[in-house]
Amino acid sequence: MQRHLILIYAIAIVVGVIAARVEYLNAAAGRYLPRTISTDAGKWRTTFLNEERWRRFYGPLDESGEPAARALTAAEQQQMQSDSARISANDRLRDWVGSAGLLQYLLLPALVFITLAAIAARPTRQGVAMLAPVAAVIVFAFASLWYREYFSSLGW
């Protein structure tokens, strides 16, 4: 039973870390997931944002509509850094959801199965109490996986 408990807790830690990291990165990316904007359908696009790209897409424009050649003001510098941080977080979120987030679809059902099997093998109060934290992780990870729609958010 000791080995099974160690395995269950190890998988629960991995599952919990994956779900917590998705939630953290999603908050840093401006609550990108779940994708609810109808015009935001399709493939999840990410990009590297440097000053040249920021000027082209978000920055000040001259009279002809081209990026202004002047130096950025302090407010524009701050806005560029904010936009860059948000887009960078979005990129990290996409990478995490596309790798570990998809692994969650395998790990979470496996964790549910082995946890239920462990409870069935030792249906005592002590056995159930030892697995209560795992059950909390399962609920948290399942809620994150279902509500954030990891797989469908990738737009494959």
Disulfide bonds with the S-S distance in Angstrom:
none
